[in-house]
């Protein structure tokens, strides 16, 4: 391989959502014009970053039926002309010091390319084009009352072990999600816990799957369509799907054969029974272990990686200029929002005025310029990234002042909240304990670490002492999901409409008690008004009505 496409994790905007004041938020891949794809960027590459838990739009459920054309109108899966060669691509899409073998698509610890690479969904929402692409299913149909959703499956699909793929596999996957708490996936939202809205899943024949809903919930199309399907003949004998590492996966995806696995490198090669004729174009992927962005970037700049999803500072100078003929990048403006979560179960973060004050203390322009190298831009109070052009308000910045830097007003609000400064300049809570906190971030994620360092420095100006606390990914995700933190950077749920984003940030259905795993709503916030509006949104397939509710 002599060409590279560089992607990235969701990068940082600082935002504060509309409707109610949530915990402080960071984030979202809104790419400015200055970072449009390089003219030398390669025309095509195998889709891969969707498998990374931090990067994936595909891994996040989307929202409403009306947001995209019917699947039967969408083109069948296709790509650019096959590039020359049939080799192994070296990739860097996850940073960990050592690899732990895990290809379980229901686990937070899955390795690339488990999601949408080893396993596949019924349909894939193309966030760039804003449409559903048929995949394991060729079309779908709602009943007249919008309470039954039927998918028709593709013919001649096999599992990588040669067994036929049928509707029973789909029904089994969703029933497994329904009966097993703790599994990760968009289908879990539909089937399990307080968010569940599907009553039953049936397979009346080998190519038909019928989902019966408890109530009208049109965003469910995207939750269901996006869920990766597993093989019943393999998983029915798994005693505990939450602990299964699935060392030798059997999938329908393009890459299923694990040919090398060591703690510093693994290799996964093409599915011998893949249903898309002539694909994949390459033999497979090789993934070296890198502890962080710096090491991964050095290897990428030196030409050791063919594809990377790292944050590369000053990419035109440090990467493209090294070989303009082969080194290109793509920063699509479709990322989900990344937040600075404050744990609202802890005082004084349960006070909306305190959260507003913290937001006003943060210098977003500094973060964009210094931490993000102007790859993104400051956000507006709606909390929406540029992934939602049809829902973005033209005057969003004027509807509230939460995202404006105003240290004087922030100090006034904290004073009014009874958080007085001591002789050392650090504020004290009403019980006399100082406002000293840790901000959690993943070790090696240099862009996020830099942003958190700036935030910690900004908070000193309002009498809050914050220190940066780094964890490896597995420890970090465990803490945020269980609510074991003061403040932490983290991503959010994205999709075709803002529905899943807002549900994941302010709905009682996604709010878990401290200690229980929450796939979203890590700040443990809920709003009755928000739930009322979310119910209105989910009860219609009319995009005009949905937009009115969102506004």
C-alpha positions as CSV (number, residue, x, y, z in Angstrom):
1,X,0.0,0.0,0.0
2,X,1.3,3.4,-0.8
3,X,-1.6,5.6,0.2
4,X,-3.0,6.6,3.5
5,X,-6.3,8.0,4.5
6,X,-6.3,9.5,8.0
7,X,-9.5,9.7,10.0
8,X,-9.9,10.8,13.6
9,X,-11.9,10.4,16.7
10,X,-14.7,13.0,17.3
11,X,-12.8,16.2,18.1
12,X,-13.7,18.9,20.4
13,X,-16.3,21.6,20.4
14,X,-17.5,23.0,23.7
15,X,-21.2,23.1,23.8
16,X,-24.2,23.5,26.1
17,X,-27.5,22.0,25.0
18,X,-30.8,23.7,24.5
19,X,-34.0,23.0,26.6
20,X,-32.2,22.4,29.9
21,X,-28.7,22.9,31.1
22,X,-26.9,19.5,31.1
23,X,-23.5,18.8,32.4
24,X,-20.7,20.7,30.8
25,X,-20.1,19.5,27.3
26,X,-17.2,19.4,24.9
27,X,-17.2,18.2,21.4
28,X,-18.3,17.2,18.0
29,X,-16.7,16.8,14.6
30,X,-17.6,20.0,12.8
31,X,-14.8,20.4,10.3
32,X,-14.0,23.9,9.1
33,X,-13.3,24.7,5.5
34,X,-9.6,25.0,6.2
35,X,-9.5,21.2,6.8
36,X,-11.2,20.0,3.7
37,X,-9.7,16.8,2.2
38,X,-6.3,17.2,0.7
39,X,-6.2,17.2,-3.1
40,X,-3.9,14.3,-2.8
41,X,-6.2,12.3,-0.6
42,X,-6.8,8.8,-2.1
43,X,-10.1,8.2,-3.8
44,X,-11.1,5.2,-1.9
45,X,-10.2,3.0,1.1
46,X,-11.9,0.2,2.9
47,X,-14.3,1.5,5.5
48,X,-12.8,0.9,8.9
49,X,-13.1,3.6,11.5
50,X,-16.7,2.7,12.2
51,X,-15.4,-0.2,14.2
52,X,-13.7,2.1,16.8
53,X,-15.8,2.8,19.8
54,X,-14.6,6.4,19.9
55,X,-14.9,7.2,16.3
56,X,-17.9,5.3,15.0
57,X,-20.9,7.0,13.7
58,X,-22.1,3.7,12.4
59,X,-21.9,2.3,15.9
60,X,-24.3,5.0,17.2
61,X,-28.0,4.5,16.6
62,X,-29.8,7.0,14.5
63,X,-33.3,8.3,14.7
64,X,-36.3,8.8,12.5
65,X,-37.8,7.0,9.5
66,X,-38.5,10.2,7.7
67,X,-35.0,11.3,7.9
68,X,-33.9,9.2,5.0
69,X,-35.4,7.6,1.8
70,X,-36.9,4.1,2.1
71,X,-34.3,1.5,1.9
72,X,-35.8,0.0,-1.2
73,X,-34.9,3.3,-2.9
74,X,-31.3,3.3,-1.8
75,X,-28.6,1.9,-3.9
76,X,-27.2,-1.5,-3.2
77,X,-23.8,-1.7,-1.5
78,X,-21.1,-0.5,-3.9
79,X,-17.8,1.3,-4.0
80,X,-15.2,2.7,-6.2
81,X,-13.3,0.7,-8.7
82,X,-11.1,-2.0,-7.1
83,X,-7.6,-0.6,-6.4
84,X,-4.6,-2.6,-7.6
85,X,-3.2,-5.1,-5.2
86,X,-4.4,-7.7,-2.8
87,X,-2.2,-7.1,0.2
88,X,-2.5,-6.6,4.0
89,X,-3.2,-3.0,5.1
90,X,-1.4,-1.8,8.3
91,X,-3.9,0.2,10.4
92,X,-4.0,2.3,13.5
93,X,-7.6,2.8,14.6
94,X,-7.4,2.1,18.3
95,X,-4.6,3.0,20.7
96,X,-3.8,0.5,23.4
97,X,-0.3,-0.6,24.8
98,X,-1.2,-4.2,24.4
99,X,-4.0,-6.1,22.7
100,X,-6.5,-8.3,24.5
101,X,-8.2,-10.7,22.1
102,X,-11.9,-9.9,22.0
103,X,-14.2,-9.9,18.9
104,X,-17.5,-9.8,20.8
105,X,-19.7,-7.1,19.2
106,X,-21.7,-6.8,22.4
107,X,-18.6,-5.8,24.4
108,X,-17.0,-2.4,25.1
109,X,-13.6,-4.1,24.6
110,X,-14.1,-5.3,21.0
111,X,-11.2,-4.9,18.6
112,X,-11.2,-3.5,15.1
113,X,-13.0,-4.4,12.8
114,X,-15.5,-6.3,14.9
115,X,-18.4,-3.9,14.5
116,X,-19.6,-3.6,10.8
117,X,-16.4,-5.4,9.7
118,X,-16.6,-8.9,11.2
119,X,-20.3,-8.6,11.9
120,X,-22.8,-6.6,9.8
121,X,-26.2,-4.9,10.4
122,X,-29.4,-5.1,8.5
123,X,-28.7,-1.6,7.0
124,X,-26.1,1.0,7.4
125,X,-26.9,4.7,7.8
126,X,-24.5,6.7,5.6
127,X,-23.9,9.8,7.7
128,X,-22.2,11.6,4.8
129,X,-25.1,11.1,2.3
130,X,-27.8,11.1,4.9
131,X,-29.4,7.8,3.7
132,X,-29.9,4.2,4.6
133,X,-27.9,1.7,2.6
134,X,-29.4,-1.9,2.4
135,X,-26.9,-4.5,3.8
136,X,-28.0,-7.8,5.2
137,X,-31.6,-6.6,4.6
138,X,-32.7,-5.3,1.2
139,X,-35.7,-3.3,2.4
140,X,-38.1,-2.5,5.2
141,X,-41.7,-1.6,5.6
142,X,-43.8,0.0,8.4
143,X,-47.4,-1.1,9.1
144,X,-50.1,1.5,8.7
145,X,-50.1,2.2,12.4
146,X,-46.3,2.4,12.6
147,X,-46.2,-0.4,15.3
148,X,-44.9,-3.2,13.1
149,X,-41.6,-3.0,11.2
150,X,-40.8,-5.8,8.7
151,X,-37.4,-6.4,7.1
152,X,-36.7,-8.5,4.0
153,X,-33.3,-10.2,4.0
154,X,-30.8,-10.5,1.2
155,X,-30.5,-13.8,-0.7
156,X,-27.4,-16.0,-0.7
157,X,-25.6,-14.6,2.4
158,X,-23.5,-17.1,4.3
159,X,-21.6,-17.0,7.5
160,X,-17.9,-17.2,7.3
161,X,-18.0,-20.9,8.2
162,X,-20.3,-21.6,5.2
163,X,-23.6,-21.9,7.1
164,X,-26.6,-20.0,5.6
165,X,-27.6,-16.6,7.1
166,X,-31.3,-16.6,7.9
167,X,-34.0,-14.6,9.6
168,X,-33.6,-16.9,12.6
169,X,-30.2,-15.4,13.2
170,X,-31.7,-11.9,13.3
171,X,-34.5,-12.9,15.7
172,X,-31.9,-14.8,17.9
173,X,-29.7,-11.7,18.1
174,X,-32.5,-9.4,19.2
175,X,-33.9,-11.9,21.6
176,X,-30.5,-12.4,23.1
177,X,-30.3,-8.6,23.6
178,X,-33.8,-8.7,25.2
179,X,-33.0,-11.4,27.8
180,X,-29.4,-10.4,28.6
181,X,-28.6,-7.2,30.4
182,X,-25.2,-5.6,30.0
183,X,-24.8,-6.2,26.3
184,X,-23.8,-3.2,24.2
185,X,-25.4,-2.2,20.9
186,X,-28.1,-0.1,19.3
187,X,-30.4,-3.1,19.5
188,X,-30.0,-3.2,23.2
189,X,-31.7,0.2,23.4
190,X,-34.7,-1.3,21.5
191,X,-34.9,-4.5,23.5
192,X,-33.6,-4.2,27.0
193,X,-34.1,-1.9,30.1
194,X,-36.0,1.3,30.5
195,X,-35.4,2.3,26.8
196,X,-37.0,-0.9,25.4
197,X,-39.8,-0.3,22.9
198,X,-39.9,-3.6,21.0
199,X,-42.4,-6.2,22.3
200,X,-41.3,-9.1,20.2
201,X,-39.2,-10.3,17.2
202,X,-40.3,-13.1,14.9
203,X,-39.0,-14.9,11.8
204,X,-42.1,-16.1,9.9
205,X,-39.8,-17.4,7.1
206,X,-36.1,-17.6,6.3
207,X,-36.0,-14.1,4.7
208,X,-38.5,-12.1,6.8
209,X,-38.1,-10.6,10.2
210,X,-41.0,-8.8,12.0
211,X,-40.5,-6.4,14.9
212,X,-43.7,-5.7,16.9
213,X,-43.5,-2.4,18.9
214,X,-45.0,-1.7,22.3
215,X,-45.9,1.8,21.1
216,X,-45.3,4.0,18.1
217,X,-41.5,4.8,18.0
218,X,-40.4,5.7,14.5
219,X,-36.7,6.3,15.5
220,X,-36.6,2.6,16.3
221,X,-35.9,1.9,12.6
222,X,-32.3,3.1,13.0
223,X,-31.7,1.4,16.3
224,X,-32.8,-1.9,14.8
225,X,-31.2,-1.5,11.3
226,X,-27.8,-0.6,12.8
227,X,-27.5,-3.6,15.1
228,X,-24.8,-6.2,14.1
229,X,-26.2,-9.7,13.7
230,X,-24.6,-12.8,15.2
231,X,-24.9,-16.5,14.2
232,X,-27.4,-18.4,16.2
233,X,-25.6,-21.7,15.6
234,X,-22.5,-20.2,17.4
235,X,-24.0,-18.0,20.1
236,X,-26.8,-20.3,21.3
237,X,-24.1,-22.3,23.1
238,X,-22.4,-19.3,24.7
239,X,-23.0,-19.5,28.5
240,X,-22.6,-15.8,29.2
241,X,-22.5,-13.4,26.2
242,X,-21.3,-10.5,28.5
243,X,-18.1,-12.4,29.2
244,X,-17.5,-14.2,25.9
245,X,-14.4,-13.0,24.1
246,X,-15.2,-14.7,20.8
247,X,-11.6,-15.4,20.0
248,X,-12.4,-16.9,16.5
249,X,-15.4,-15.1,15.2
250,X,-17.9,-16.4,12.7
251,X,-19.5,-13.4,10.9
252,X,-21.0,-12.3,7.6
253,X,-18.6,-9.3,7.3
254,X,-15.7,-8.9,4.9
255,X,-13.0,-9.7,7.5
256,X,-13.4,-12.7,9.8
257,X,-10.3,-14.8,9.8
258,X,-7.9,-14.0,12.7
259,X,-4.6,-15.3,11.3
260,X,-2.2,-13.7,13.8
261,X,-2.8,-12.6,17.4
262,X,0.0,-11.4,19.7
263,X,-0.1,-8.8,22.5
264,X,1.7,-6.3,20.2
265,X,0.1,-7.1,16.8
266,X,-2.8,-9.0,15.3
267,X,-4.0,-9.7,11.8
268,X,-7.4,-10.4,10.5
269,X,-8.1,-11.5,6.9
270,X,-10.9,-11.7,4.4
271,X,-14.0,-13.8,4.8
272,X,-13.8,-16.7,2.3
273,X,-17.6,-16.7,1.9
274,X,-18.3,-13.0,1.7
275,X,-21.5,-12.2,-0.1
276,X,-20.3,-9.2,-2.0
277,X,-18.6,-10.7,-5.1
278,X,-15.1,-9.4,-5.6
279,X,-14.9,-7.8,-2.2
280,X,-13.0,-7.0,-0.1
281,X,-10.3,-5.6,-2.3
282,X,-7.6,-6.3,0.1
283,X,-6.5,-9.5,1.9
284,X,-6.9,-8.0,5.4
285,X,-5.7,-5.7,8.1
286,X,-2.6,-5.8,10.4
287,X,-2.9,-3.8,13.6
288,X,0.2,-2.9,15.7
289,X,-0.4,-1.8,19.3
290,X,0.4,1.8,20.1
291,X,0.0,3.2,23.6
292,X,-1.1,6.6,22.3
293,X,-1.4,9.1,19.5
294,X,2.2,10.2,19.6
295,X,3.6,6.7,18.9
296,X,0.9,6.0,16.3
297,X,1.5,9.3,14.6
298,X,5.2,8.7,14.3
299,X,4.6,5.4,12.6
300,X,2.0,6.9,10.3
301,X,4.3,9.8,9.3
302,X,7.1,7.4,8.7
303,X,4.9,5.5,6.3
304,X,4.4,2.4,8.5
305,X,0.6,2.7,8.6
306,X,-1.7,2.6,5.5
307,X,-4.7,3.9,7.3
308,X,-5.0,5.7,10.7
309,X,-7.7,7.2,12.9
310,X,-5.5,9.3,15.1
311,X,-5.4,12.9,16.0
312,X,-2.4,14.3,14.0
313,X,-1.4,17.9,15.0
314,X,-1.0,20.4,12.1
315,X,-1.7,17.6,9.7
316,X,-0.7,19.5,6.5
317,X,2.7,20.2,7.8
318,X,3.5,17.1,9.8
319,X,1.9,14.5,7.5
320,X,0.7,15.6,4.1
321,X,3.9,17.5,3.3
322,X,6.0,14.4,3.8
323,X,4.6,12.8,0.7
324,X,1.9,14.9,-1.0
325,X,1.4,12.2,-3.7
326,X,0.3,9.5,-1.2
327,X,-0.5,11.2,2.1
328,X,-4.1,12.4,2.3
329,X,-6.8,12.8,4.9
330,X,-10.5,13.1,5.3
331,X,-12.3,14.9,8.1
332,X,-16.0,14.6,7.5
333,X,-18.3,17.0,9.3
334,X,-20.6,14.3,10.6
335,X,-19.1,13.4,14.0
336,X,-21.1,13.0,17.2
337,X,-20.8,15.4,20.0
338,X,-18.1,14.9,22.6
339,X,-18.8,16.2,26.0
340,X,-17.2,17.3,29.2
341,X,-19.5,15.4,31.6
342,X,-20.1,16.6,35.1
343,X,-21.5,14.1,37.5
344,X,-24.9,15.6,38.4
345,X,-25.4,13.1,41.3
346,X,-22.7,15.1,43.1
347,X,-23.1,18.5,44.6
348,X,-22.7,21.2,43.4
349,X,-22.9,19.7,39.8
350,X,-26.6,19.1,40.5
351,X,-27.1,22.9,40.4
352,X,-27.8,24.1,36.8
353,X,-26.4,27.6,37.6
354,X,-23.1,26.0,38.7
355,X,-22.9,24.1,35.4
356,X,-23.6,27.2,33.5
357,X,-20.9,29.1,35.3
358,X,-18.4,26.3,34.6
359,X,-19.3,26.5,30.9
360,X,-18.8,30.3,30.9
361,X,-15.4,29.9,32.4
362,X,-14.1,27.8,29.5
363,X,-12.2,29.4,26.7
364,X,-13.5,27.5,23.7
365,X,-11.5,29.5,21.2
366,X,-8.3,28.6,23.0
367,X,-9.2,24.9,22.9
368,X,-10.0,25.0,19.2
369,X,-6.8,26.8,18.3
370,X,-4.3,25.1,20.7
371,X,-5.7,21.6,21.3
372,X,-7.5,21.1,18.0
373,X,-5.3,23.1,15.6
374,X,-8.4,24.8,14.2
375,X,-9.8,21.5,12.9
376,X,-13.1,22.2,14.6
377,X,-15.0,25.3,15.9
378,X,-16.7,26.5,19.1
379,X,-20.2,25.1,19.4
380,X,-23.5,26.8,20.0
381,X,-26.0,26.3,22.9
382,X,-28.1,23.6,21.1
383,X,-25.4,21.0,21.5
384,X,-25.7,19.8,18.0
385,X,-22.8,19.1,15.8
386,X,-22.6,19.8,12.0
387,X,-24.0,16.3,11.5
388,X,-27.5,17.8,11.6
389,X,-27.7,20.6,9.0
390,X,-31.5,20.3,8.7
391,X,-31.9,20.8,12.4
392,X,-29.3,23.5,13.1
393,X,-30.7,26.9,14.1
394,X,-29.4,29.8,12.1
395,X,-29.3,32.0,15.2
396,X,-28.3,29.3,17.7
397,X,-25.5,31.4,19.3
398,X,-28.0,34.1,20.3
399,X,-30.5,31.9,22.1
400,X,-28.4,31.6,25.3
401,X,-25.0,32.7,26.7
402,X,-23.9,29.4,28.2
403,X,-21.2,28.9,25.6
404,X,-19.8,32.4,25.7
405,X,-16.6,33.0,27.6
406,X,-17.5,35.3,30.5
407,X,-15.3,34.8,33.6
408,X,-16.8,37.7,35.4
409,X,-20.4,36.4,35.2
410,X,-19.2,32.9,36.0
411,X,-17.7,34.1,39.2
412,X,-20.8,36.0,40.1
413,X,-23.0,32.9,39.5
414,X,-20.7,30.8,41.7
415,X,-20.8,33.4,44.4
416,X,-24.6,33.5,44.3
417,X,-24.6,29.7,44.6
418,X,-22.9,30.0,48.0
419,X,-19.5,28.7,46.8
420,X,-17.2,31.2,48.4
421,X,-13.5,31.5,47.8
422,X,-11.0,30.7,50.5
423,X,-7.7,32.5,51.3
424,X,-6.0,30.3,48.7
425,X,-8.4,31.4,46.0
426,X,-10.2,28.0,45.8
427,X,-13.9,28.0,46.4
428,X,-15.5,25.9,49.1
429,X,-18.8,24.1,49.0
430,X,-21.4,24.9,51.7
431,X,-20.1,22.0,53.8
432,X,-16.7,23.6,53.8
433,X,-14.9,21.2,51.5
434,X,-12.9,22.7,48.7
435,X,-14.0,22.6,45.1
436,X,-11.2,20.3,43.9
437,X,-11.9,17.7,41.2
438,X,-10.4,15.4,38.7
439,X,-11.2,15.5,35.0
440,X,-10.9,12.0,33.5
441,X,-9.5,11.4,30.0
442,X,-8.1,8.5,28.1
443,X,-4.3,8.2,28.3
444,X,-2.6,8.8,25.0
445,X,-5.5,10.6,23.4
446,X,-3.4,13.7,23.0
447,X,-6.1,16.0,21.6
448,X,-8.5,15.3,24.4
449,X,-5.7,15.5,27.0
450,X,-4.7,18.9,25.7
451,X,-8.2,20.1,25.8
452,X,-8.7,19.0,29.4
453,X,-5.5,20.7,30.4
454,X,-6.8,23.9,29.0
455,X,-10.1,23.4,30.8
456,X,-8.3,22.8,34.1
457,X,-6.4,26.0,33.7
458,X,-9.5,28.0,32.8
459,X,-11.3,26.7,35.9
460,X,-8.7,28.2,38.1
461,X,-10.0,31.7,37.0
462,X,-13.3,30.9,38.8
463,X,-11.8,29.3,41.9
464,X,-12.2,25.6,40.9
465,X,-9.1,23.4,41.2
466,X,-9.2,20.7,38.6
467,X,-6.4,18.1,37.8
468,X,-6.1,16.0,34.8
469,X,-6.5,12.2,35.5
470,X,-5.6,9.8,32.7
471,X,-6.7,6.2,32.5
472,X,-6.3,3.5,29.9
473,X,-9.4,3.1,27.8
474,X,-10.9,0.1,29.6
475,X,-10.6,1.8,33.0
476,X,-11.9,5.1,31.6
477,X,-15.0,3.6,30.0
478,X,-15.7,1.6,33.1
479,X,-15.7,4.7,35.3
480,X,-17.8,6.9,33.0
481,X,-20.4,4.2,32.4
482,X,-20.8,3.5,36.1
483,X,-20.7,7.2,37.2
484,X,-17.4,6.9,39.1
485,X,-16.0,10.3,38.3
486,X,-16.3,14.1,39.0
487,X,-15.8,15.3,35.4
488,X,-14.8,13.4,32.3
489,X,-14.6,13.9,28.6
490,X,-16.7,11.4,26.6
491,X,-18.6,11.1,23.4
492,X,-22.3,11.0,22.9
493,X,-24.8,9.1,20.7
494,X,-25.4,10.4,17.2
495,X,-27.7,9.4,14.4
496,X,-29.8,10.6,11.5
497,X,-31.6,13.2,13.6
498,X,-30.9,14.8,17.0
499,X,-33.4,12.4,18.7
500,X,-30.8,9.9,19.9
501,X,-28.4,12.6,21.0
502,X,-31.0,14.3,23.2
503,X,-32.4,11.0,24.5
504,X,-28.9,10.0,25.4
505,X,-28.3,13.2,27.4
506,X,-31.5,14.1,29.1
507,X,-34.1,11.2,29.2
508,X,-35.1,9.3,32.3
509,X,-35.0,6.2,30.2
510,X,-31.2,6.4,29.7
511,X,-30.4,7.6,33.3
512,X,-28.9,4.7,35.3
513,X,-28.2,4.6,39.0
514,X,-24.6,5.1,40.1
515,X,-22.8,1.8,39.9
516,X,-24.9,0.4,37.0
517,X,-23.5,0.5,33.5
518,X,-25.0,3.3,31.4
519,X,-24.3,3.2,27.7
520,X,-25.1,6.9,27.5
521,X,-26.3,9.7,29.8
522,X,-23.1,9.4,31.8
523,X,-23.8,12.6,33.7
524,X,-27.1,10.9,35.1
525,X,-29.4,13.8,34.1
526,X,-33.1,13.7,33.2
527,X,-35.8,16.2,32.4
528,X,-39.5,15.6,32.4
529,X,-40.0,18.3,29.7
530,X,-37.3,16.7,27.6
531,X,-39.0,13.3,27.8
532,X,-42.3,14.9,26.7
533,X,-40.7,16.4,23.7
534,X,-38.8,13.2,22.9
535,X,-42.1,11.3,23.0
536,X,-43.6,13.8,20.5
537,X,-40.6,13.4,18.2
538,X,-40.8,9.6,18.3
539,X,-44.6,9.6,17.6
540,X,-44.3,11.1,14.1
541,X,-42.5,10.3,10.9
542,X,-43.1,13.8,9.5
543,X,-39.8,15.6,9.3
544,X,-41.4,19.0,9.6
545,X,-43.1,18.0,12.8
546,X,-39.9,16.5,14.1
547,X,-37.9,19.6,13.3
548,X,-40.5,21.8,15.1
549,X,-40.2,19.6,18.2
550,X,-36.4,19.7,18.1
551,X,-36.5,23.5,17.9
